[in-house]
Structures are given as C-alpha cells and as structure tokens.
Amino acid sequence: MKYLVVLGAAILMTGCASVVNDSTHPVKIETKTEDGKLINGADCKLTNDYGSFSTKSGDTVQVRRSSKDLDIVCKAPEQMDASGRAISRANGGMFGNILLGGGIGAIIDHNKGTAYTYPTWIQLIFGKSLVFDRTAEKEGQPTVAAEQGSAQ
C-alpha cells in the first residue's frame, strides 16, 4: 500500500501531460499556390520559444510543444513567402491535471509545454499570411485557415 501511495504521488508531481505526451509532436507542412496547386520542396522554418525547426513542404516535422504559438515561413523560387501562425492550445493532459486536482502537475506541464498541441496538418498559401487553430481541425484533413488579421 505504501508503494502505491508513493507511485501515485510521483505521477501527480510529474504532471499528467508529461506522462501521456512527448515533448515534441508532428506537424505536416504543405504549400500551395493561390490557385490551389501543391508545391512540394519549399524551404520552411517553424519557430517558437524553444527554437527553430526546418523542413521541406510536403514533409512532417517534429516540433517542440509550447504554450506559445508556432510561426511558420516557407520560401520557394518565383513565389512570394507563405507564412502562418499555428495557435497553441491546451490538450487533454492539461485537463486531466485540472480534473485530478494536480495543480503542481498542471504548472509543470505548462512550463514544459507538454500540455499544449499545435494543428497537425497545415497548408500555407504563397503570398498569404494565415492563422491555423486546431479547434478547426478535422481528422484526415488539413486544418482550415483564417487570414491573419481577420475576425476569428
């Protein structure tokens, strides 16, 4: 019984999201022209408060989870830059902390970023600056974007 209490306390102190989620998560980046043609191989840079991550459009990259939004810029020859912002949203691990009363775990997961997730499939459009929010995400489809500066 004593070991169960110690194990339970250890899990609560590490934070639910830290136990359930990795510190990174995959984000698929695609780039399109304004008329909808997919362009693979554009150089893309994704940046948050934990650093920068490079990939080519058409690929999936592992990004460090964070409570801060993820800024994305893709460049291709003869195209204007495609840019976007992926909104960071609390995931199920954070809510698990709150429901289970793990205030310490919630603080740890917030500080480590493991309590947050970005949209998993993003399609940028050359010449536009878009915002992606995973609350608009539908499984098996790219996240619907809004133009930056438009009402959400």
DSSP file with accessible surface (Angstrom, degrees, kcal/mol):
  #  RESIDUE AA STRUCTURE BP1 BP2  ACC     N-H-->O    O-->H-N    N-H-->O    O-->H-N    TCO  KAPPA ALPHA  PHI   PSI    X-CA   Y-CA   Z-CA
    1    1 A M     >        0   0  170      0, 0.0     4,-1.9     0, 0.0     5,-0.2   0.000 360.0 360.0 360.0 -42.4    0.0    0.0    0.0
    2    2 A K  H  >  +     0   0  165      1,-0.2     4,-2.1     2,-0.2     5,-0.2   0.886 360.0  52.5 -59.5 -39.0    2.8    2.4    0.9
    3    3 A Y  H  > S+     0   0  197      1,-0.2     4,-2.7     2,-0.2    -1,-0.2   0.871 106.2  53.3 -67.0 -35.1    4.4    1.8   -2.6
    4    4 A L  H  > S+     0   0  115      2,-0.2     4,-2.7     1,-0.2    -1,-0.2   0.893 108.5  49.7 -65.6 -39.9    1.1    2.7   -4.3
    5    5 A V  H  X S+     0   0   93     -4,-1.9     4,-2.5     2,-0.2    -2,-0.2   0.931 112.8  46.7 -64.4 -44.3    0.8    6.0   -2.4
    6    6 A V  H  X S+     0   0   90     -4,-2.1     4,-2.4     2,-0.2    -2,-0.2   0.932 113.5  48.7 -64.0 -43.6    4.4    6.8   -3.4
    7    7 A L  H  X S+     0   0  102     -4,-2.7     4,-2.3     1,-0.2    -2,-0.2   0.935 111.9  49.2 -63.3 -43.9    3.8    5.9   -7.0
    8    8 A G  H  X S+     0   0   33     -4,-2.7     4,-2.3     1,-0.2    -1,-0.2   0.917 111.4  48.9 -62.0 -43.5    0.6    7.9   -7.1
    9    9 A A  H  X S+     0   0   48     -4,-2.5     4,-2.2     1,-0.2    -1,-0.2   0.908 109.8  52.5 -64.2 -39.7    2.3   10.9   -5.7
   10   10 A A  H  X S+     0   0   51     -4,-2.4     4,-1.6     1,-0.2    -2,-0.2   0.919 109.6  48.5 -63.8 -41.7    5.2   10.6   -8.2
   11   11 A I  H  X S+     0   0   84     -4,-2.3     4,-1.1     1,-0.2     3,-0.2   0.935 111.9  48.9 -64.8 -44.5    2.7   10.5  -11.1
   12   12 A L  H  < S+     0   0   81     -4,-2.3    93,-0.3     1,-0.2     3,-0.2   0.887 111.0  50.6 -63.0 -36.1    0.8   13.6   -9.9
   13   13 A M  H  < S+     0   0  108     -4,-2.2    -1,-0.2     1,-0.2    -2,-0.2   0.794 106.9  53.5 -76.0 -25.2    4.0   15.5   -9.3
   14   14 A T  H  < S-     0   0   64     -4,-1.6    -1,-0.2    -3,-0.2     4,-0.2   0.730 114.8-115.2 -80.4 -19.9    5.3   14.8  -12.8
   15   15 A G     X  -     0   0    0     -4,-1.1     4,-1.4    -3,-0.2     5,-0.2   0.329  11.4-106.2  93.2 135.9    2.2   16.1  -14.4
   16   16 A C  H  > S+     0   0   32     77,-0.2     4,-2.4     1,-0.2     3,-0.3   0.916 118.1  48.5 -62.0 -46.9   -0.4   14.2  -16.5
   17   17 A A  H  > S+     0   0    0     76,-0.4     4,-3.2     1,-0.2    -1,-0.2   0.869 106.7  57.8 -66.1 -32.7    0.6   15.6  -19.8
   18   18 A S  H  4 S+     0   0   25     -4,-0.2    -1,-0.2     1,-0.2    -2,-0.2   0.860 111.9  42.0 -64.0 -33.5    4.3   14.9  -19.1
   19   19 A V  H  < S+     0   0   90     -4,-1.4    -2,-0.2    -3,-0.3    -1,-0.2   0.892 124.2  35.6 -78.6 -40.3    3.4   11.2  -18.7
   20   20 A V  H  < S+     0   0   99     -4,-2.4     2,-0.3    -5,-0.2    -2,-0.2   0.866 115.3  50.8 -85.6 -38.2    1.0   11.0  -21.6
   21   21 A N  S  < S-     0   0   36     -4,-3.2     4,-0.1    -5,-0.2     2,-0.1  -0.799  73.4-127.4-110.1 146.3    2.6   13.3  -24.2
   22   22 A D        -     0   0  120     -2,-0.3    43,-0.1     2,-0.3    -3,-0.0  -0.335  32.7-111.8 -72.8 167.5    6.1   13.6  -25.7
   23   23 A S  S    S+     0   0   54     -2,-0.1    42,-3.3    41,-0.1     2,-0.3   0.636 102.5  49.1 -78.0 -12.0    7.8   17.0  -25.6
   24   24 A T  E     -A   64   0A  45     40,-0.3    -2,-0.3    90,-0.0    40,-0.2  -0.823  66.1-170.0-119.5 163.5    7.5   17.1  -29.4
   25   25 A H  E     -A   63   0A   7     38,-2.2    38,-2.5    -2,-0.3     2,-0.2  -0.990  28.6-100.0-151.6 151.7    4.7   16.4  -31.7
   26   26 A P  E     -A   62   0A  57      0, 0.0     2,-0.4     0, 0.0    36,-0.2  -0.497  30.1-175.7 -78.8 140.8    4.4   16.1  -35.5
   27   27 A V  E     -A   61   0A   0     34,-2.5    34,-2.5    -2,-0.2     2,-0.5  -0.988  14.9-148.1-132.8 122.3    3.2   18.9  -37.8
   28   28 A K  E     -Ab  60 121A  64     92,-2.7    94,-3.1    -2,-0.4     2,-0.5  -0.797  15.1-159.8 -90.3 129.0    2.8   18.3  -41.6
   29   29 A I  E     + b   0 122A   0     30,-2.3    29,-3.9    -2,-0.5    30,-0.4  -0.944  13.7 173.5-114.4 126.3    3.5   21.3  -43.7
   30   30 A E  E     - b   0 123A  15     92,-2.6    94,-3.0    -2,-0.5     2,-0.4  -0.938  15.2-151.9-125.0 152.5    2.2   21.8  -47.2
   31   31 A T  E     -Cb  39 124A   0      8,-0.5     8,-3.1    -2,-0.3     2,-0.3  -0.972  13.7-177.8-126.0 142.8    2.5   24.8  -49.5
   32   32 A K  E     -Cb  38 125A  51     92,-2.2    94,-2.7    -2,-0.4     6,-0.2  -0.943  26.1-117.9-133.7 155.6    0.1   25.8  -52.3
   33   33 A T    >   -     0   0   17      4,-2.1     3,-2.2    -2,-0.3    94,-0.1  -0.400  44.3 -98.2 -80.2 169.0   -0.2   28.5  -54.9
   34   34 A E  T 3  S+     0   0  139      1,-0.3    -1,-0.1     2,-0.1    93,-0.0   0.809 126.3  56.1 -61.4 -27.2   -3.2   30.8  -54.7
   35   35 A D  T 3  S-     0   0  137      2,-0.1    -1,-0.3     1,-0.0     0, 0.0   0.384 125.0-101.8 -87.8   6.8   -4.9   28.7  -57.4
   36   36 A G    <   +     0   0   38     -3,-2.2     2,-0.4     1,-0.3    -2,-0.1   0.472  69.9 146.8  95.4   3.6   -4.5   25.6  -55.2
   37   37 A K        -     0   0  134      1,-0.1    -4,-2.1    -5,-0.0    -1,-0.3  -0.597  48.2-125.3 -77.2 126.3   -1.6   23.8  -56.8
   38   38 A L  E     -C   32   0A  82     -2,-0.4     2,-0.5    -6,-0.2    -6,-0.3  -0.520  21.9-163.6 -71.1 134.9    0.5   21.9  -54.3
   39   39 A I  E     -C   31   0A  38     -8,-3.1    -8,-0.5    -2,-0.2     3,-0.5  -0.966   7.2-165.0-121.3 109.5    4.2   22.9  -54.3
   40   40 A N        +     0   0  111     -2,-0.5    18,-0.2     1,-0.2   -10,-0.1  -0.640  63.9  38.7 -90.7 154.0    6.5   20.4  -52.5
   41   41 A G        +     0   0   39     16,-2.5    -1,-0.2     1,-0.3    17,-0.1   0.473  69.2 148.4  91.2   3.5   10.1   21.1  -51.5
   42   42 A A        -     0   0    3     -3,-0.5    15,-2.2     1,-0.1     2,-0.6  -0.417  56.0-108.8 -66.1 146.2    9.8   24.7  -50.4
   43   43 A D  E     -DE  56  75B  92     32,-2.3    32,-2.7    13,-0.2     2,-0.4  -0.700  43.1-171.2 -79.0 120.3   12.2   25.6  -47.5
   44   44 A a  E     -DE  55  74B   5     11,-3.0    11,-2.2    -2,-0.6     2,-0.4  -0.925  14.6-166.9-120.9 139.2   10.2   26.0  -44.3
   45   45 A K  E     -DE  54  73B 113     28,-2.7    28,-2.1    -2,-0.4     2,-0.4  -0.994   4.4-166.3-124.9 125.6   11.2   27.3  -41.0
   46   46 A L  E     -DE  53  72B   0      7,-3.1     7,-2.9    -2,-0.4     2,-0.4  -0.943  12.2-173.7-112.5 132.9    9.0   26.9  -37.9
   47   47 A T  E     +DE  52  71B  48     24,-3.0    24,-3.0    -2,-0.4     2,-0.2  -0.990  15.8 150.6-135.7 133.5    9.8   28.9  -34.8
   48   48 A N  E >   -D   51   0B  14      3,-2.3     3,-1.8    -2,-0.4    22,-0.1  -0.768  65.5 -74.1-138.2-169.1    8.5   29.0  -31.2
   49   49 A D  T 3  S+     0   0   91      1,-0.3     3,-0.1    -2,-0.2    21,-0.1   0.613 127.8  58.0 -69.6  -8.3   10.1   29.9  -27.9
   50   50 A Y  T 3  S-     0   0   93      1,-0.3     2,-0.3    14,-0.2    -1,-0.3   0.466 118.5 -89.3 -96.4  -5.5   12.0   26.6  -27.8
   51   51 A G  E <   -D   48   0B  29     -3,-1.8    -3,-2.3    13,-0.1     2,-0.3  -0.876  51.0 -49.0 136.9-165.4   13.8   27.3  -31.1
   52   52 A S  E     -D   47   0B  64     -2,-0.3     2,-0.4    -5,-0.2    -5,-0.2  -0.878  35.4-163.8-116.3 147.8   13.6   26.8  -34.8
   53   53 A F  E     -D   46   0B  41     -7,-2.9    -7,-3.1    -2,-0.3     2,-0.4  -0.996   9.6-153.1-132.3 130.6   12.8   23.7  -36.8
   54   54 A S  E     +D   45   0B  97     -2,-0.4     2,-0.3    -9,-0.2    -9,-0.2  -0.833  24.9 145.7-109.6 145.8   13.5   23.3  -40.5
   55   55 A T  E     -D   44   0B  22    -11,-2.2   -11,-3.0    -2,-0.4     2,-0.4  -0.946  43.3-106.2-158.5 174.6   11.7   21.1  -43.1
   56   56 A K  E >   -D   43   0B  90     -2,-0.3     3,-1.9   -13,-0.2   -27,-0.3  -0.887  46.0 -98.5-107.0 144.0   10.6   21.0  -46.7
   57   57 A S  T 3  S+     0   0    2    -15,-2.2   -16,-2.5    -2,-0.4   -27,-0.3  -0.345 112.4  41.3 -62.4 143.3    7.0   21.4  -47.6
   58   58 A G  T 3  S+     0   0   25    -29,-3.9    -1,-0.3     1,-0.4     2,-0.2   0.188 102.4  94.8  99.5 -12.7    5.3   18.1  -48.2
   59   59 A D  S <  S-     0   0   84     -3,-1.9   -30,-2.3   -30,-0.4     2,-0.4  -0.611  72.1-123.4-106.9 168.2    7.1   16.7  -45.1
   60   60 A T  E     -A   28   0A  82    -32,-0.2     2,-0.4    -2,-0.2   -32,-0.3  -0.919  26.5-166.4-110.3 136.0    6.2   16.2  -41.5
   61   61 A V  E     -A   27   0A  20    -34,-2.5   -34,-2.5    -2,-0.4     2,-0.6  -0.932  21.9-124.2-123.6 146.0    8.5   17.7  -38.8
   62   62 A Q  E     -A   26   0A  99     -2,-0.4     2,-0.3   -36,-0.2   -38,-0.0  -0.813  33.9-170.1 -86.9 120.8    8.7   17.1  -35.1
   63   63 A V  E     -A   25   0A   0    -38,-2.5   -38,-2.2    -2,-0.6     2,-0.3  -0.857  27.8-105.5-112.5 152.1    8.3   20.4  -33.2
   64   64 A R  E     -A   24   0A  55     -2,-0.3   -40,-0.3   -40,-0.2   -14,-0.2  -0.571  39.3-118.8 -74.9 126.6    8.8   21.1  -29.6
   65   65 A R        +     0   0   23    -42,-3.3     2,-0.3    -2,-0.3    49,-0.1  -0.381  44.3 163.6 -63.2 147.7    5.5   21.6  -27.7
   66   66 A S        -     0   0    0     47,-0.2    45,-0.1     2,-0.2    47,-0.1  -0.985  51.6-123.0-160.4 158.2    5.0   25.0  -26.2
   67   67 A S  S    S+     0   0   32     43,-0.3     2,-0.2    -2,-0.3    21,-0.2   0.603  93.8  84.5 -78.8 -11.8    2.3   27.3  -24.7
   68   68 A K  S    S-     0   0  119      1,-0.1    -2,-0.2    19,-0.1    21,-0.1  -0.629  91.0 -99.4 -91.3 151.3    3.5   29.8  -27.3
   69   69 A D        -     0   0   50     -2,-0.2     2,-0.5    19,-0.1   -20,-0.2  -0.188  32.5-120.1 -65.2 160.4    2.2   29.9  -30.9
   70   70 A L  E     - F   0  86B   0     16,-2.6    16,-3.2   -22,-0.1     2,-0.4  -0.913  20.9-152.5-107.9 119.6    4.3   28.5  -33.7
   71   71 A D  E     -EF  47  85B  63    -24,-3.0   -24,-3.0    -2,-0.5     2,-0.4  -0.789  13.9-167.5 -93.6 138.3    5.4   30.9  -36.5
   72   72 A I  E     +EF  46  84B   1     12,-3.0    12,-2.4    -2,-0.4     2,-0.4  -0.985  12.5 177.5-131.4 134.3    6.0   29.3  -40.0
   73   73 A V  E     -EF  45  83B  53    -28,-2.1   -28,-2.7    -2,-0.4     2,-0.4  -0.994   6.4-171.0-136.1 129.2    7.6   30.8  -43.1
   74   74 A a  E     -EF  44  82B   0      8,-3.0     8,-2.4    -2,-0.4     2,-0.4  -0.966   3.9-165.2-120.5 139.6    8.1   28.9  -46.3
   75   75 A K  E     +E   43   0B 109    -32,-2.7   -32,-2.3    -2,-0.4     5,-0.1  -0.968  11.4 168.4-126.9 138.1   10.1   30.1  -49.3
   76   76 A A    >   -     0   0   16     -2,-0.4     3,-1.6     3,-0.4   -34,-0.1  -0.985  43.9 -88.4-143.8 149.2   10.2   28.8  -52.9
   77   77 A P  T 3  S+     0   0  117      0, 0.0     3,-0.1     0, 0.0   -35,-0.0  -0.269 110.9   9.1 -57.4 141.3   11.8   30.2  -56.1
   78   78 A E  T 3  S+     0   0  197      1,-0.2     2,-0.4     0, 0.0     0, 0.0   0.675 110.7 102.8  62.9  20.0    9.5   32.5  -58.0
   79   79 A Q  S <  S-     0   0   70     -3,-1.6    -3,-0.4   -46,-0.0    -1,-0.2  -0.980  74.0-118.9-129.4 144.9    6.9   32.6  -55.2
   80   80 A M        -     0   0  138     -2,-0.4    47,-0.3     1,-0.1    48,-0.2  -0.494  55.5 -80.9 -70.8 153.9    6.1   35.2  -52.5
   81   81 A D        -     0   0   71     45,-0.2    46,-1.9    -2,-0.1     2,-0.5  -0.206  37.4-141.8 -56.7 145.9    6.7   33.8  -49.0
   82   82 A A  E     +F   74   0B   0     -8,-2.4    -8,-3.0    44,-0.3     2,-0.3  -0.954  29.8 176.9-106.2 124.4    4.0   31.7  -47.5
   83   83 A S  E     +Fg  73 129B  32     45,-2.3    47,-2.2    -2,-0.5     2,-0.3  -0.921   8.0 161.2-131.3 158.4    3.6   32.4  -43.8
   84   84 A G  E     -Fg  72 130B   5    -12,-2.4   -12,-3.0    -2,-0.3     2,-0.4  -0.986  29.4-131.0-163.6 168.3    1.4   31.3  -41.0
   85   85 A R  E     -Fg  71 131B  83     45,-1.9    47,-3.0    -2,-0.3     2,-0.6  -0.998  15.4-152.4-130.7 125.2    0.8   31.1  -37.3
   86   86 A A  E     -Fg  70 132B   0    -16,-3.2   -16,-2.6    -2,-0.4     2,-0.3  -0.890  22.2-132.0 -98.4 119.8   -0.2   27.8  -35.6
   87   87 A I  E     - g   0 133B  21     45,-3.1    47,-0.5    -2,-0.6     2,-0.5  -0.542  13.8-132.8 -74.8 132.3   -2.2   28.6  -32.4
   88   88 A S        -     0   0   13     -2,-0.3     2,-0.4   -21,-0.2    30,-0.2  -0.734  28.8-175.8 -84.7 127.6   -1.1   26.6  -29.3
   89   89 A R  E     -I  117   0C  95     28,-2.0    28,-2.4    -2,-0.5   -21,-0.0  -0.959  31.6-102.0-127.0 145.8   -4.0   25.1  -27.4
   90   90 A A  E     -I  116   0C  29     -2,-0.4    26,-0.3    26,-0.2     2,-0.1  -0.354  41.6-149.3 -61.1 139.8   -4.1   23.1  -24.2
   91   91 A N    >>  -     0   0    9     24,-2.9     4,-1.3    23,-0.0     3,-1.0  -0.427  34.2 -81.1-104.1-175.8   -4.5   19.4  -24.8
   92   92 A G  H 3> S+     0   0   56      1,-0.3     4,-2.4     2,-0.2     5,-0.2   0.777 122.0  65.7 -58.6 -29.6   -6.2   16.6  -22.8
   93   93 A G  H 3> S+     0   0    7      1,-0.2     4,-1.9     2,-0.2   -76,-0.4   0.891 100.8  49.5 -62.8 -37.7   -3.2   16.2  -20.5
   94   94 A M  H <> S+     0   0   21     -3,-1.0     4,-2.0    21,-0.3    -1,-0.2   0.930 111.4  48.3 -66.5 -43.0   -3.8   19.7  -19.0
   95   95 A F  H  X S+     0   0  111     -4,-1.3     4,-2.8     1,-0.2     5,-0.2   0.867 107.5  56.4 -66.9 -33.6   -7.5   19.0  -18.5
   96   96 A G  H  X S+     0   0   17     -4,-2.4     4,-2.3     1,-0.2     6,-0.3   0.906 106.7  50.4 -61.4 -41.0   -6.5   15.7  -16.8
   97   97 A N  H  <>S+     0   0    2     -4,-1.9     5,-2.6     2,-0.2     4,-0.4   0.920 112.0  46.7 -60.7 -44.7   -4.4   17.7  -14.4
   98   98 A I  H ><5S+     0   0  107     -4,-2.0     3,-1.0     1,-0.2    -2,-0.2   0.944 114.5  46.5 -65.7 -45.4   -7.2   20.0  -13.6
   99   99 A L  H 3<5S+     0   0  150     -4,-2.8    -1,-0.2     1,-0.3    -2,-0.2   0.859 114.3  47.2 -65.7 -37.4   -9.8   17.2  -13.1
  100  100 A L  T 3<5S-     0   0  121     -4,-2.3    -1,-0.3    -5,-0.2    -2,-0.2   0.424 113.8-115.6 -86.6   1.5   -7.5   15.2  -10.9
  101  101 A G  T < 5 +     0   0   64     -3,-1.0     2,-1.7    -4,-0.4     3,-0.3   0.729  63.4 149.6  74.9  21.5   -6.5   18.1   -8.8
  102  102 A G     >< +     0   0    7     -5,-2.6     4,-2.7    -6,-0.3     5,-0.2  -0.456   6.2 159.6 -87.8  65.0   -2.9   18.0   -9.9
  103  103 A G  H  > S+     0   0   44     -2,-1.7     4,-2.0     1,-0.2    -1,-0.2   0.892  76.7  49.2 -53.7 -41.1   -2.2   21.7   -9.6
  104  104 A I  H  > S+     0   0   99     -3,-0.3     4,-2.6     1,-0.2    -1,-0.2   0.935 111.1  50.2 -65.1 -43.0    1.6   21.0   -9.4
  105  105 A G  H  > S+     0   0    0    -93,-0.3     4,-2.9     1,-0.2     5,-0.2   0.890 108.2  52.8 -61.6 -40.2    1.3   18.8  -12.4
  106  106 A A  H  X S+     0   0   18     -4,-2.7     4,-2.3     2,-0.2    -1,-0.2   0.915 110.3  47.7 -63.0 -41.0   -0.5   21.5  -14.4
  107  107 A I  H  X S+     0   0  105     -4,-2.0     4,-2.6    -5,-0.2    -2,-0.2   0.935 113.5  47.6 -65.4 -44.7    2.2   24.0  -13.6
  108  108 A I  H  X S+     0   0   52     -4,-2.6     4,-2.5     1,-0.2     6,-0.2   0.946 113.7  46.9 -61.8 -47.8    4.9   21.6  -14.6
  109  109 A D  H  X S+     0   0    0     -4,-2.9     6,-1.3     1,-0.2     4,-1.3   0.880 112.1  50.7 -65.0 -36.7    3.2   20.6  -17.8
  110  110 A H  H  < S+     0   0   75     -4,-2.3     3,-0.4    -5,-0.2   -43,-0.3   0.952 113.0  45.6 -63.2 -48.0    2.5   24.3  -18.6
  111  111 A N  H  < S+     0   0  103     -4,-2.6    -2,-0.2     1,-0.2    -1,-0.2   0.852 116.4  44.8 -66.0 -35.4    6.2   25.2  -18.1
  112  112 A K  H  < S-     0   0   95     -4,-2.5    -1,-0.2    -5,-0.2    -2,-0.2   0.640 105.6-128.6 -81.6 -17.2    7.5   22.2  -20.1
  113  113 A G  S >< S+     0   0    0     -4,-1.3     3,-1.7    -3,-0.4   -47,-0.2   0.363  75.3 120.2  87.1  -7.5    5.0   22.8  -22.9
  114  114 A T  T 3   +     0   0    4     -5,-0.5   -21,-0.2     1,-0.3    -4,-0.2   0.680  64.5  66.2 -68.4 -12.5    3.8   19.2  -22.8
  115  115 A A  T 3  S+     0   0    0     -6,-1.3   -24,-2.9   -22,-0.1   -21,-0.3   0.369  95.2  74.2 -87.4   7.8    0.2   20.3  -22.0
  116  116 A Y  E <   -I   90   0C  33     -3,-1.7     2,-0.3   -26,-0.3   -26,-0.2  -0.883  56.4-170.0-127.8 154.0   -0.1   22.0  -25.4
  117  117 A T  E     -I   89   0C  20    -28,-2.4   -28,-2.0    -2,-0.3    17,-0.2  -0.993  10.5-146.9-142.0 146.0   -0.6   20.9  -29.0
  118  118 A Y        -     0   0    1     -2,-0.3   -30,-0.1   -30,-0.2    15,-0.1  -0.627  45.7 -77.0 -99.7 166.8   -0.5   22.6  -32.5
  119  119 A P        -     0   0    0      0, 0.0    -1,-0.1     0, 0.0     3,-0.1  -0.331  40.1-142.8 -58.2 147.8   -2.6   21.7  -35.5
  120  120 A T  S    S+     0   0   63      1,-0.2   -92,-2.7   -93,-0.1     2,-0.4   0.629  81.7  39.0 -95.3 -13.8   -1.2   18.6  -37.1
  121  121 A W  E     +b   28   0A  58    -94,-0.2    22,-2.8    20,-0.1     2,-0.4  -0.932  67.9 179.7-142.2 115.3   -1.7   19.4  -40.8
  122  122 A I  E     -b   29   0A   0    -94,-3.1   -92,-2.6    -2,-0.4     2,-0.6  -0.954  13.1-164.8-122.3 131.3   -1.1   22.9  -42.1
  123  123 A Q  E     -b   30   0A  41     20,-0.4   -92,-0.2    -2,-0.4     2,-0.2  -0.939  13.1-164.7-116.4 108.3   -1.4   24.1  -45.7
  124  124 A L  E     -b   31   0A   0    -94,-3.0   -92,-2.2    -2,-0.6     2,-0.5  -0.578   9.7-141.8 -86.6 153.9    0.2   27.5  -46.3
  125  125 A I  E >   -b   32   0A  40    -42,-0.3     3,-2.1   -94,-0.2   -42,-0.4  -0.976  23.3-113.7-120.0 126.5   -0.6   29.6  -49.4
  126  126 A F  T 3  S+     0   0    5    -94,-2.7   -44,-0.3    -2,-0.5   -45,-0.2  -0.303 102.7  21.3 -58.9 133.9    2.2   31.5  -51.1
  127  127 A G  T 3  S+     0   0   31    -46,-1.9     2,-0.3   -47,-0.3    -1,-0.3   0.427 109.9  93.8  87.7   0.3    1.6   35.3  -50.8
  128  128 A K    <   -     0   0   58     -3,-2.1   -45,-2.3   -48,-0.2     2,-0.5  -0.892  63.0-144.3-125.6 156.8   -0.7   34.9  -47.8
  129  129 A S  E     -g   83   0B  41     -2,-0.3    19,-3.0   -47,-0.2     2,-0.3  -0.977  32.6-177.3-117.9 114.3   -0.3   35.1  -44.1
  130  130 A L  E     -gH  84 147B   8    -47,-2.2   -45,-1.9    -2,-0.5     2,-0.4  -0.752  23.0-139.9-116.8 159.1   -2.7   32.6  -42.4
  131  131 A V  E     -gH  85 146B  12     15,-3.6    15,-2.4    -2,-0.3     2,-0.5  -0.970  15.3-161.9-118.5 133.8   -3.7   31.5  -38.9
  132  132 A F  E     -gH  86 145B   1    -47,-3.0   -45,-3.1    -2,-0.4     2,-0.5  -0.967   7.0-176.5-120.4 126.9   -4.3   27.9  -38.0
  133  133 A D  E >   -g   87   0B  22     11,-0.7     3,-2.5    -2,-0.5    11,-0.2  -0.983  24.3-143.8-125.9 123.1   -6.2   26.8  -34.9
  134  134 A R  G >  S+     0   0   64    -47,-0.5     3,-1.6    -2,-0.5    -1,-0.1   0.658  95.3  77.3 -66.4  -9.8   -6.6   23.1  -34.1
  135  135 A T  G 3  S+     0   0  107      1,-0.3    -1,-0.3     8,-0.0    -3,-0.0   0.749  96.8  49.3 -66.8 -17.8  -10.1   23.8  -32.8
  136  136 A A  G <  S+     0   0   39     -3,-2.5     8,-0.7     8,-0.2    -1,-0.3   0.333  89.0 121.9 -96.8   5.9  -11.0   23.9  -36.5
  137  137 A E    <   -     0   0   55     -3,-1.6     2,-0.4     6,-0.2     6,-0.1  -0.481  41.9-169.2 -77.0 136.5   -9.1   20.6  -37.2
  138  138 A K    >   -     0   0  131      3,-0.4     3,-1.9    -2,-0.2    -2,-0.0  -0.995  35.2-101.3-123.1 132.5  -10.9   17.6  -38.7
  139  139 A E  T 3  S+     0   0  196     -2,-0.4     0, 0.0     1,-0.3     0, 0.0  -0.203 105.7  15.3 -56.3 134.3   -9.2   14.2  -38.7
  140  140 A G  T 3  S+     0   0   67      1,-0.2    -1,-0.3     0, 0.0    -3,-0.0   0.518 113.8  86.4  81.7   7.0   -7.8   13.3  -42.0
  141  141 A Q  S <  S-     0   0  106     -3,-1.9    -3,-0.4   -20,-0.0    -1,-0.2  -0.966  84.5 -97.5-136.3 153.6   -8.0   16.8  -43.4
  142  142 A P        -     0   0   34      0, 0.0     2,-0.2     0, 0.0   -20,-0.2  -0.342  52.3 -95.5 -64.6 150.8   -5.8   19.9  -43.3
  143  143 A T        -     0   0    6    -22,-2.8   -20,-0.4    -6,-0.1     2,-0.2  -0.491  41.5-112.7 -67.8 132.8   -6.7   22.5  -40.6
  144  144 A V        -     0   0   96     -8,-0.7   -11,-0.7    -2,-0.2     2,-0.3  -0.487  37.9-145.7 -67.7 134.5   -8.9   25.2  -42.0
  145  145 A A  E     -H  132   0B  39     -2,-0.2     2,-0.3   -13,-0.1   -13,-0.2  -0.683  11.7-154.2-105.9 155.4   -7.1   28.5  -42.0
  146  146 A A  E     -H  131   0B  32    -15,-2.4   -15,-3.6    -2,-0.3     2,-0.2  -0.931  34.2-103.1-118.8 147.8   -8.1   32.1  -41.5
  147  147 A E  E >   -H  130   0B  99     -2,-0.3     3,-2.2   -17,-0.2   -17,-0.3  -0.518  46.1-100.5 -69.8 138.7   -6.3   35.1  -42.9
  148  148 A Q  T 3  S+     0   0   87    -19,-3.0   -19,-0.1     1,-0.3    -1,-0.1  -0.372 110.0  25.0 -61.6 132.9   -4.1   36.8  -40.3
  149  149 A G  T 3  S+     0   0   85      1,-0.4    -1,-0.3    -3,-0.1     2,-0.1   0.257  95.7 118.4  95.3 -10.6   -5.9   39.9  -39.1
  150  150 A S  S <  S-     0   0   56     -3,-2.2    -1,-0.4     1,-0.1     2,-0.1  -0.488  76.9 -88.5 -85.1 160.2   -9.3   38.6  -39.9
  151  151 A A              0   0  103     -2,-0.1    -1,-0.1    -3,-0.1    -4,-0.1  -0.420 360.0 360.0 -67.7 139.5  -12.0   38.1  -37.3
  152  152 A Q              0   0  159     -2,-0.1    -1,-0.1    -6,-0.1    -6,-0.0  -0.862 360.0 360.0-114.2 360.0  -12.0   34.7  -35.7
